[in-house]
Amino acid sequence: MPLHYLHLVIAIMAETIGTTALQASHQFTKPLPAAICVVTYGASFYFMALALKVMPVGIVYAIWSGLGIVLIAGIGFVVFGQRLDRAAVLGLGLIIAGIVVIQLFANTNTH
């Protein structure tokens, strides 16, 4: 795996952990999850910036935000008991399809 993709994967993982901690912090009223949120969002932006050295911002952001949305929806379902209706599942599938199309067919993945 090229290093810029590893940076992007780390950025996505950090953002996902941060968003999960944000939910667990109960609007920043619980100090440990709030601190985890701040630290992991900072790490996410740092690693996303490293990926931006090689990849265009639109592609990085599409992958980062798209996979983050799908992962957080899954975590919300599994960890927090949040339900997803058919339309939500369809929409998440379309996000994944969009990321696959970018990866397989876009000529702008790196610069």
The first five atom37 places (N, CA, C, CB, O) and aatype in JSON, in Angstrom:
{
  "aatype": [12, 14, 10, 8, 18, 10, 8, 10, 19, 9, 0, 9, 12, 0, 6, 16, 9, 7, 16, 16, 0, 10, 5, 0, 15, 8, 5, 13, 16, 11, 14, 10, 14, 0, 0, 9, 4, 19, 19, 16, 18, 7, 0, 15, 13, 18, 13, 12, 0, 10, 0, 10, 11, 19, 12, 14, 19, 7, 9, 19, 18, 0, 9, 17, 15, 7, 10, 7, 9, 19, 10, 9, 0, 7, 9, 7, 13, 19, 19, 13, 7, 5, 1, 10, 3, 1, 0, 0, 19, 10, 7, 10, 7, 10, 9, 9, 0, 7, 9, 19, 19, 9, 5, 10, 13, 0, 2, 16, 2, 16, 8],
  "atom_mask": [
    [1, 1, 1, 1, 1],
    [1, 1, 1, 1, 1],
    [1, 1, 1, 1, 1],
    [1, 1, 1, 1, 1],
    [1, 1, 1, 1, 1],
    [1, 1, 1, 1, 1],
    [1, 1, 1, 1, 1],
    [1, 1, 1, 1, 1],
    [1, 1, 1, 1, 1],
    [1, 1, 1, 1, 1],
    [1, 1, 1, 1, 1],
    [1, 1, 1, 1, 1],
    [1, 1, 1, 1, 1],
    [1, 1, 1, 1, 1],
    [1, 1, 1, 1, 1],
    [1, 1, 1, 1, 1],
    [1, 1, 1, 1, 1],
    [1, 1, 1, 0, 1],
    [1, 1, 1, 1, 1],
    [1, 1, 1, 1, 1],
    [1, 1, 1, 1, 1],
    [1, 1, 1, 1, 1],
    [1, 1, 1, 1, 1],
    [1, 1, 1, 1, 1],
    [1, 1, 1, 1, 1],
    [1, 1, 1, 1, 1],
    [1, 1, 1, 1, 1],
    [1, 1, 1, 1, 1],
    [1, 1, 1, 1, 1],
    [1, 1, 1, 1, 1],
    [1, 1, 1, 1, 1],
    [1, 1, 1, 1, 1],
    [1, 1, 1, 1, 1],
    [1, 1, 1, 1, 1],
    [1, 1, 1, 1, 1],
    [1, 1, 1, 1, 1],
    [1, 1, 1, 1, 1],
    [1, 1, 1, 1, 1],
    [1, 1, 1, 1, 1],
    [1, 1, 1, 1, 1],
    [1, 1, 1, 1, 1],
    [1, 1, 1, 0, 1],
    [1, 1, 1, 1, 1],
    [1, 1, 1, 1, 1],
    [1, 1, 1, 1, 1],
    [1, 1, 1, 1, 1],
    [1, 1, 1, 1, 1],
    [1, 1, 1, 1, 1],
    [1, 1, 1, 1, 1],
    [1, 1, 1, 1, 1],
    [1, 1, 1, 1, 1],
    [1, 1, 1, 1, 1],
    [1, 1, 1, 1, 1],
    [1, 1, 1, 1, 1],
    [1, 1, 1, 1, 1],
    [1, 1, 1, 1, 1],
    [1, 1, 1, 1, 1],
    [1, 1, 1, 0, 1],
    [1, 1, 1, 1, 1],
    [1, 1, 1, 1, 1],
    [1, 1, 1, 1, 1],
    [1, 1, 1, 1, 1],
    [1, 1, 1, 1, 1],
    [1, 1, 1, 1, 1],
    [1, 1, 1, 1, 1],
    [1, 1, 1, 0, 1],
    [1, 1, 1, 1, 1],
    [1, 1, 1, 0, 1],
    [1, 1, 1, 1, 1],
    [1, 1, 1, 1, 1],
    [1, 1, 1, 1, 1],
    [1, 1, 1, 1, 1],
    [1, 1, 1, 1, 1],
    [1, 1, 1, 0, 1],
    [1, 1, 1, 1, 1],
    [1, 1, 1, 0, 1],
    [1, 1, 1, 1, 1],
    [1, 1, 1, 1, 1],
    [1, 1, 1, 1, 1],
    [1, 1, 1, 1, 1],
    [1, 1, 1, 0, 1],
    [1, 1, 1, 1, 1],
    [1, 1, 1, 1, 1],
    [1, 1, 1, 1, 1],
    [1, 1, 1, 1, 1],
    [1, 1, 1, 1, 1],
    [1, 1, 1, 1, 1],
    [1, 1, 1, 1, 1],
    [1, 1, 1, 1, 1],
    [1, 1, 1, 1, 1],
    [1, 1, 1, 0, 1],
    [1, 1, 1, 1, 1],
    [1, 1, 1, 0, 1],
    [1, 1, 1, 1, 1],
    [1, 1, 1, 1, 1],
    [1, 1, 1, 1, 1],
    [1, 1, 1, 1, 1],
    [1, 1, 1, 0, 1],
    [1, 1, 1, 1, 1],
    [1, 1, 1, 1, 1],
    [1, 1, 1, 1, 1],
    [1, 1, 1, 1, 1],
    [1, 1, 1, 1, 1],
    [1, 1, 1, 1, 1],
    [1, 1, 1, 1, 1],
    [1, 1, 1, 1, 1],
    [1, 1, 1, 1, 1],
    [1, 1, 1, 1, 1],
    [1, 1, 1, 1, 1],
    [1, 1, 1, 1, 1],
    [1, 1, 1, 1, 1]
  ],
  "atom_positions": [
    [[0.85, -1.18, 0.0], [0.0, 0.0, 0.0], [0.9, 1.24, 0.0], [-0.97, 0.0, 1.23], [1.79, 1.36, 0.84]],
    [[0.66, 2.16, -0.93], [1.44, 3.4, -0.94], [1.25, 4.18, 0.37], [1.04, 4.28, -2.15], [0.2, 4.11, 0.99]],
    [[2.27, 4.9, 0.76], [2.27, 5.61, 2.03], [1.11, 6.6, 2.14], [3.59, 6.32, 2.21], [0.53, 6.74, 3.22]],
    [[0.78, 7.29, 1.06], [-0.31, 8.27, 1.14], [-1.65, 7.6, 1.43], [-0.4, 9.08, -0.16], [-2.51, 8.19, 2.08]],
    [[-1.84, 6.36, 0.95], [-3.07, 5.64, 1.28], [-3.06, 5.21, 2.74], [-3.24, 4.42, 0.37], [-4.1, 5.22, 3.39]],
    [[-1.91, 4.82, 3.26], [-1.8, 4.48, 4.67], [-2.14, 5.7, 5.53], [-0.39, 3.96, 5.0], [-2.84, 5.58, 6.53]],
    [[-1.63, 6.86, 5.14], [-1.96, 8.09, 5.87], [-3.46, 8.35, 5.84], [-1.2, 9.29, 5.28], [-4.05, 8.76, 6.84]],
    [[-4.07, 8.12, 4.69], [-5.51, 8.35, 4.57], [-6.3, 7.35, 5.42], [-5.95, 8.24, 3.1], [-7.28, 7.73, 6.05]],
    [[-5.87, 6.1, 5.44], [-6.54, 5.09, 6.29], [-6.42, 5.47, 7.76], [-5.93, 3.69, 6.05], [-7.4, 5.36, 8.51]],
    [[-5.25, 5.92, 8.18], [-5.07, 6.35, 9.58], [-5.96, 7.54, 9.87], [-3.59, 6.7, 9.86], [-6.56, 7.62, 10.94]],
    [[-6.05, 8.48, 8.94], [-6.92, 9.65, 9.11], [-8.38, 9.23, 9.28], [-6.78, 10.6, 7.92], [-9.09, 9.78, 10.13]],
    [[-8.81, 8.28, 8.48], [-10.2, 7.81, 8.56], [-10.45, 7.1, 9.88], [-10.52, 6.85, 7.38], [-11.48, 7.31, 10.53]],
    [[-9.51, 6.27, 10.29], [-9.66, 5.57, 11.57], [-9.71, 6.55, 12.74], [-8.52, 4.56, 11.77], [-10.52, 6.4, 13.65]],
    [[-8.83, 7.54, 12.71], [-8.8, 8.53, 13.79], [-10.1, 9.34, 13.82], [-7.6, 9.47, 13.62], [-10.63, 9.61, 14.9]],
    [[-10.59, 9.71, 12.66], [-11.84, 10.48, 12.6], [-13.01, 9.64, 13.12], [-12.13, 10.95, 11.16], [-13.89, 10.16, 13.8]],
    [[-13.01, 8.37, 12.79], [-14.07, 7.48, 13.24], [-14.03, 7.31, 14.76], [-13.95, 6.11, 12.55], [-15.07, 7.34, 15.42]],
    [[-12.85, 7.13, 15.31], [-12.71, 7.05, 16.77], [-13.14, 8.36, 17.41], [-11.25, 6.72, 17.16], [-13.83, 8.35, 18.43]],
    [[-12.74, 9.48, 16.82], [-13.12, 10.78, 17.36], [-14.62, 11.02, 17.36], [0.0, 0.0, 0.0], [-15.16, 11.55, 18.33]],
    [[-15.28, 10.63, 16.3], [-16.73, 10.82, 16.23], [-17.44, 9.89, 17.2], [-17.22, 10.58, 14.8], [-18.45, 10.27, 17.8]],
    [[-16.93, 8.68, 17.35], [-17.5, 7.76, 18.35], [-17.32, 8.33, 19.75], [-16.84, 6.36, 18.25], [-18.23, 8.27, 20.57]],
    [[-16.14, 8.88, 20.03], [-15.88, 9.5, 21.33], [-16.76, 10.74, 21.53], [-14.39, 9.88, 21.46], [-17.19, 11.02, 22.65]],
    [[-17.03, 11.46, 20.45], [-17.91, 12.63, 20.55], [-19.29, 12.22, 21.02], [-18.01, 13.35, 19.19], [-19.88, 12.87, 21.89]],
    [[-19.82, 11.14, 20.46], [-21.12, 10.63, 20.91], [-21.04, 10.18, 22.36], [-21.6, 9.46, 20.0], [-21.94, 10.45, 23.15]],
    [[-19.97, 9.49, 22.72], [-19.81, 8.98, 24.08], [-19.56, 10.09, 25.11], [-18.67, 7.99, 24.12], [-19.76, 9.88, 26.3]],
    [[-19.11, 11.25, 24.64], [-18.81, 12.35, 25.56], [-20.06, 13.05, 26.08], [-17.91, 13.36, 24.87], [-19.99, 13.86, 27.01]],
    [[-21.21, 12.75, 25.5], [-22.48, 13.4, 25.89], [-22.33, 14.91, 25.91], [-22.94, 12.89, 27.29], [-22.45, 15.56, 26.95]],
    [[-22.07, 15.45, 24.72], [-21.92, 16.89, 24.5], [-20.78, 17.47, 25.35], [-23.23, 17.6, 24.82], [-20.92, 18.54, 25.94]],
    [[-19.65, 16.76, 25.39], [-18.44, 17.18, 26.09], [-18.64, 17.3, 27.6], [-17.97, 18.49, 25.54], [-17.96, 18.11, 28.24]],
    [[-19.54, 16.53, 28.17], [-19.73, 16.53, 29.62], [-18.92, 15.42, 30.3], [-21.2, 16.36, 29.96], [-18.79, 15.43, 31.53]],
    [[-18.38, 14.49, 29.54], [-17.53, 13.44, 30.08], [-16.1, 13.7, 29.59], [-18.03, 12.0, 29.64], [-15.84, 13.64, 28.39]],
    [[-15.19, 14.0, 30.51], [-13.85, 14.47, 30.13], [-13.03, 13.49, 29.28], [-13.09, 14.79, 31.36], [-12.4, 13.91, 28.31]],
    [[-13.01, 12.21, 29.62], [-12.15, 11.29, 28.87], [-12.6, 11.14, 27.42], [-12.14, 9.92, 29.55], [-11.76, 11.28, 26.52]],
    [[-13.87, 10.85, 27.14], [-14.26, 10.79, 25.72], [-14.08, 12.13, 25.0], [-15.72, 10.34, 25.6], [-13.75, 12.15, 23.82]],
    [[-14.28, 13.23, 25.71], [-14.08, 14.55, 25.09], [-12.61, 14.74, 24.7], [-14.53, 15.68, 26.04], [-12.31, 15.24, 23.62]],
    [[-11.7, 14.34, 25.58], [-10.27, 14.45, 25.29], [-9.88, 13.54, 24.13], [-9.44, 14.1, 26.54], [-9.1, 13.93, 23.26]],
    [[-10.41, 12.33, 24.12], [-10.14, 11.4, 23.02], [-10.61, 12.01, 21.7], [-10.83, 10.03, 23.26], [-9.93, 11.89, 20.68]],
    [[-11.76, 12.64, 21.73], [-12.31, 13.28, 20.54], [-11.36, 14.35, 20.0], [-13.68, 13.9, 20.85], [-11.06, 14.37, 18.8]],
    [[-10.9, 15.22, 20.86], [-10.02, 16.31, 20.43], [-8.71, 15.76, 19.87], [-9.74, 17.27, 21.61], [-8.25, 16.2, 18.82]],
    [[-8.11, 14.82, 20.57], [-6.82, 14.26, 20.14], [-6.96, 13.51, 18.82], [-6.26, 13.32, 21.21], [-6.13, 13.68, 17.92]],
    [[-7.99, 12.7, 18.68], [-8.12, 11.9, 17.46], [-8.53, 12.75, 16.26], [-9.13, 10.79, 17.66], [-8.13, 12.46, 15.14]],
    [[-9.32, 13.81, 16.48], [-9.61, 14.71, 15.36], [-8.33, 15.41, 14.92], [-10.67, 15.75, 15.75], [-8.1, 15.58, 13.72]],
    [[-7.5, 15.83, 15.87], [-6.22, 16.44, 15.51], [-5.36, 15.48, 14.71], [0.0, 0.0, 0.0], [-4.77, 15.86, 13.7]],
    [[-5.28, 14.24, 15.15], [-4.5, 13.22, 14.43], [-5.09, 12.99, 13.04], [-4.47, 11.91, 15.22], [-4.35, 12.83, 12.07]],
    [[-6.4, 12.97, 12.95], [-7.05, 12.75, 11.67], [-6.68, 13.84, 10.67], [-8.57, 12.69, 11.85], [-6.33, 13.55, 9.53]],
    [[-6.74, 15.08, 11.1], [-6.39, 16.18, 10.19], [-4.91, 16.16, 9.83], [-6.75, 17.53, 10.83], [-4.55, 16.49, 8.7]],
    [[-4.06, 15.78, 10.77], [-2.63, 15.69, 10.48], [-2.37, 14.65, 9.39], [-1.85, 15.33, 11.76], [-1.67, 14.93, 8.42]],
    [[-2.93, 13.44, 9.56], [-2.69, 12.39, 8.57], [-3.39, 12.68, 7.25], [-3.15, 11.06, 9.12], [-2.91, 12.28, 6.2]],
    [[-4.52, 13.37, 7.31], [-5.17, 13.76, 6.06], [-4.28, 14.77, 5.33], [-6.58, 14.37, 6.34], [-4.17, 14.72, 4.1]],
    [[-3.64, 15.67, 6.06], [-2.73, 16.63, 5.43], [-1.56, 15.92, 4.76], [-2.21, 17.63, 6.48], [-1.1, 16.35, 3.7]],
    [[-1.07, 14.85, 5.38], [0.01, 14.08, 4.75], [-0.45, 13.45, 3.44], [0.52, 13.0, 5.71], [0.29, 13.43, 2.46]],
    [[-1.67, 12.93, 3.43], [-2.21, 12.35, 2.19], [-2.37, 13.42, 1.12], [-3.56, 11.66, 2.47], [-2.23, 13.13, -0.07]],
    [[-2.67, 14.65, 1.54], [-2.87, 15.75, 0.58], [-1.58, 16.17, -0.12], [-3.48, 16.94, 1.29], [-1.64, 16.9, -1.11]],
    [[-0.44, 15.74, 0.38], [0.82, 16.03, -0.31], [0.88, 15.35, -1.67], [2.01, 15.6, 0.56], [1.58, 15.8, -2.57]],
    [[0.13, 14.24, -1.81], [0.2, 13.45, -3.03], [-1.14, 13.4, -3.76], [0.66, 12.04, -2.7], [-1.18, 13.31, -4.99]],
    [[-2.23, 13.45, -3.02], [-3.56, 13.28, -3.61], [-4.31, 14.61, -3.65], [-4.37, 12.24, -2.81], [-4.08, 15.47, -2.8]],
    [[-5.19, 14.8, -4.62], [-5.99, 16.03, -4.69], [-7.0, 16.11, -3.54], [-6.72, 16.1, -6.04], [-7.51, 15.1, -3.06]],
    [[-7.26, 17.32, -3.11], [-8.12, 17.54, -1.95], [-9.52, 16.96, -2.15], [-8.22, 19.03, -1.65], [-10.09, 16.41, -1.21]],
    [[-10.09, 17.07, -3.33], [-11.43, 16.56, -3.57], [-11.52, 15.05, -3.42], [0.0, 0.0, 0.0], [-12.5, 14.52, -2.88]],
    [[-10.49, 14.36, -3.89], [-10.46, 12.9, -3.79], [-10.24, 12.48, -2.34], [-9.35, 12.31, -4.69], [-10.93, 11.6, -1.84]],
    [[-9.27, 13.11, -1.67], [-9.0, 12.79, -0.26], [-10.24, 13.02, 0.58], [-7.83, 13.64, 0.29], [-10.62, 12.17, 1.39]],
    [[-10.88, 14.16, 0.39], [-12.04, 14.48, 1.21], [-13.21, 13.55, 0.91], [-12.47, 15.93, 1.0], [-13.95, 13.16, 1.82]],
    [[-13.39, 13.2, -0.35], [-14.48, 12.28, -0.72], [-14.29, 10.92, -0.04], [-14.55, 12.1, -2.25], [-15.24, 10.35, 0.49]],
    [[-13.07, 10.41, -0.07], [-12.8, 9.11, 0.55], [-12.88, 9.22, 2.06], [-11.42, 8.58, 0.13], [-13.51, 8.38, 2.7]],
    [[-12.26, 10.24, 2.64], [-12.23, 10.43, 4.1], [-13.64, 10.58, 4.66], [-11.39, 11.68, 4.46], [-14.02, 9.89, 5.61]],
    [[-14.41, 11.47, 4.07], [-15.75, 11.71, 4.6], [-16.69, 10.55, 4.27], [-16.32, 13.02, 4.04], [-17.51, 10.16, 5.1]],
    [[-16.59, 10.01, 3.06], [-17.48, 8.92, 2.68], [-17.29, 7.68, 3.53], [0.0, 0.0, 0.0], [-18.26, 7.13, 4.05]],
    [[-16.06, 7.24, 3.68], [-15.82, 6.06, 4.52], [-16.11, 6.36, 5.98], [-14.37, 5.58, 4.36], [-16.57, 5.49, 6.72]],
    [[-15.84, 7.59, 6.4], [-16.19, 7.98, 7.78], [-17.68, 7.88, 8.02], [0.0, 0.0, 0.0], [-18.11, 7.39, 9.07]],
    [[-18.48, 8.33, 7.08], [-19.94, 8.26, 7.21], [-20.4, 6.8, 7.33], [-20.62, 8.93, 6.0], [-21.2, 6.46, 8.2]],
    [[-19.88, 5.97, 6.45], [-20.29, 4.56, 6.46], [-19.86, 3.88, 7.76], [-19.68, 3.81, 5.25], [-20.65, 3.16, 8.38]],
    [[-18.62, 4.11, 8.18], [-18.13, 3.49, 9.42], [-18.9, 3.98, 10.64], [-16.65, 3.77, 9.59], [-19.24, 3.18, 11.51]],
    [[-19.16, 5.28, 10.71], [-19.9, 5.82, 11.86], [-21.33, 5.31, 11.87], [-19.88, 7.36, 11.83], [-21.88, 5.04, 12.94]],
    [[-21.94, 5.18, 10.72], [-23.3, 4.62, 10.68], [-23.29, 3.19, 11.22], [-23.87, 4.65, 9.24], [-24.18, 2.79, 11.97]],
    [[-22.28, 2.42, 10.84], [-22.16, 1.06, 11.35], [-21.9, 1.02, 12.85], [0.0, 0.0, 0.0], [-22.5, 0.21, 13.56]],
    [[-21.03, 1.89, 13.33], [-20.76, 1.97, 14.77], [-22.01, 2.42, 15.52], [-19.58, 2.93, 15.06], [-22.32, 1.89, 16.59]],
    [[-22.71, 3.4, 14.97], [-23.95, 3.85, 15.6], [-24.95, 2.72, 15.72], [0.0, 0.0, 0.0], [-25.65, 2.61, 16.73]],
    [[-25.02, 1.88, 14.71], [-25.93, 0.73, 14.73], [-25.5, -0.3, 15.76], [-25.99, 0.08, 13.34], [-26.32, -0.75, 16.57]],
    [[-24.23, -0.67, 15.74], [-23.72, -1.75, 16.6], [-23.55, -1.31, 18.04], [-22.41, -2.26, 16.07], [-23.99, -2.0, 18.97]],
    [[-22.91, -0.16, 18.25], [-22.53, 0.27, 19.6], [-23.64, 1.05, 20.29], [-21.27, 1.13, 19.54], [-23.91, 0.84, 21.47]],
    [[-24.29, 1.95, 19.56], [-25.25, 2.85, 20.19], [-26.71, 2.45, 19.94], [-25.03, 4.25, 19.69], [-27.62, 3.14, 20.39]],
    [[-26.94, 1.36, 19.22], [-28.29, 0.88, 18.98], [-29.12, 1.76, 18.08], [0.0, 0.0, 0.0], [-30.35, 1.72, 18.14]],
    [[-28.47, 2.56, 17.25], [-29.19, 3.43, 16.33], [-29.63, 2.62, 15.12], [-28.32, 4.63, 15.9], [-28.86, 1.8, 14.61]],
    [[-30.82, 2.83, 14.66], [-31.39, 2.05, 13.57], [-31.15, 2.73, 12.22], [-32.89, 1.83, 13.79], [-31.1, 3.95, 12.12]],
    [[-31.02, 1.91, 11.2], [-30.88, 2.38, 9.83], [-32.04, 1.81, 9.01], [-29.49, 1.96, 9.21], [-32.24, 0.6, 8.97]],
    [[-32.79, 2.69, 8.37], [-33.87, 2.19, 7.53], [-33.33, 1.86, 6.14], [-35.03, 3.23, 7.44], [-32.14, 2.05, 5.87]],
    [[-34.19, 1.37, 5.27], [-33.75, 0.94, 3.94], [-33.13, 2.08, 3.15], [-34.91, 0.37, 3.17], [-32.13, 1.9, 2.45]],
    [[-33.72, 3.26, 3.26], [-33.19, 4.4, 2.52], [-31.77, 4.74, 3.0], [-34.11, 5.63, 2.69], [-30.9, 5.07, 2.19]],
    [[-31.54, 4.65, 4.3], [-30.21, 4.93, 4.84], [-29.2, 3.9, 4.35], [-30.24, 4.94, 6.38], [-28.09, 4.25, 3.96]],
    [[-29.59, 2.64, 4.37], [-28.69, 1.57, 3.89], [-28.4, 1.76, 2.4], [-29.32, 0.17, 4.15], [-27.27, 1.6, 1.96]],
    [[-29.42, 2.1, 1.62], [-29.23, 2.37, 0.2], [-28.26, 3.54, 0.0], [-30.58, 2.66, -0.49], [-27.35, 3.46, -0.82]],
    [[-28.47, 4.61, 0.74], [-27.6, 5.76, 0.63], [-26.16, 5.43, 0.99], [0.0, 0.0, 0.0], [-25.23, 5.88, 0.32]],
    [[-25.96, 4.64, 2.04], [-24.61, 4.23, 2.42], [-23.99, 3.36, 1.33], [-24.64, 3.47, 3.76], [-22.79, 3.46, 1.06]],
    [[-24.8, 2.51, 0.72], [-24.3, 1.71, -0.4], [-23.87, 2.57, -1.57], [0.0, 0.0, 0.0], [-22.87, 2.28, -2.23]],
    [[-24.62, 3.64, -1.83], [-24.26, 4.55, -2.92], [-22.97, 5.29, -2.61], [-25.39, 5.55, -3.18], [-22.17, 5.56, -3.51]],
    [[-22.75, 5.64, -1.34], [-21.49, 6.27, -0.95], [-20.32, 5.33, -1.23], [-21.51, 6.67, 0.55], [-19.31, 5.73, -1.8]],
    [[-20.48, 4.07, -0.84], [-19.42, 3.09, -1.09], [-19.21, 2.93, -2.59], [-19.78, 1.71, -0.45], [-18.07, 2.86, -3.06]],
    [[-20.29, 2.88, -3.35], [-20.17, 2.76, -4.81], [-19.41, 3.95, -5.39], [-21.56, 2.65, -5.46], [-18.59, 3.79, -6.29]],
    [[-19.68, 5.14, -4.89], [-18.98, 6.33, -5.35], [-17.49, 6.26, -5.07], [0.0, 0.0, 0.0], [-16.67, 6.66, -5.91]],
    [[-17.13, 5.77, -3.9], [-15.71, 5.64, -3.56], [-15.04, 4.61, -4.47], [-15.53, 5.24, -2.08], [-13.91, 4.81, -4.91]],
    [[-15.73, 3.52, -4.73], [-15.19, 2.49, -5.63], [-14.98, 3.06, -7.03], [-16.13, 1.25, -5.68], [-13.96, 2.81, -7.66]],
    [[-15.95, 3.82, -7.52], [-15.82, 4.43, -8.85], [-14.62, 5.37, -8.89], [-17.11, 5.2, -9.22], [-13.85, 5.35, -9.86]],
    [[-14.44, 6.18, -7.86], [-13.29, 7.08, -7.81], [-11.99, 6.28, -7.88], [-13.31, 7.93, -6.52], [-11.09, 6.61, -8.64]],
    [[-11.9, 5.21, -7.08], [-10.67, 4.43, -7.02], [-10.39, 3.67, -8.32], [-10.74, 3.44, -5.87], [-9.24, 3.56, -8.74]],
    [[-11.42, 3.16, -8.95], [-11.21, 2.34, -10.14], [-11.09, 3.14, -11.43], [-12.32, 1.36, -10.26], [-10.38, 2.73, -12.35]],
    [[-11.79, 4.27, -11.52], [-11.89, 4.92, -12.81], [-11.37, 6.36, -12.88], [-13.29, 4.92, -13.23], [-11.14, 6.87, -13.97]],
    [[-11.18, 7.02, -11.74], [-10.72, 8.4, -11.79], [-9.23, 8.46, -12.09], [-11.02, 9.12, -10.46], [-8.44, 7.68, -11.55]],
    [[-8.85, 9.38, -12.96], [-7.45, 9.59, -13.28], [-6.8, 10.63, -12.37], [-7.31, 10.01, -14.73], [-5.63, 10.97, -12.57]],
    [[-7.54, 11.12, -11.4], [-7.04, 12.2, -10.55], [-6.68, 11.72, -9.15], [-8.08, 13.3, -10.46], [-6.61, 12.53, -8.23]],
    [[-6.45, 10.43, -8.97], [-6.16, 9.91, -7.62], [-4.91, 10.5, -7.01], [-6.03, 8.4, -7.65], [-4.88, 10.76, -5.81]],
    [[-3.88, 10.73, -7.79], [-2.66, 11.34, -7.26], [-2.21, 12.45, -8.21], [-1.52, 10.28, -7.08], [-2.61, 12.5, -9.38]],
    [[-1.37, 13.34, -7.68], [-0.83, 14.39, -8.57], [0.65, 14.44, -8.47], [-1.42, 15.76, -8.25], [1.29, 15.25, -9.14]]
  ]
}
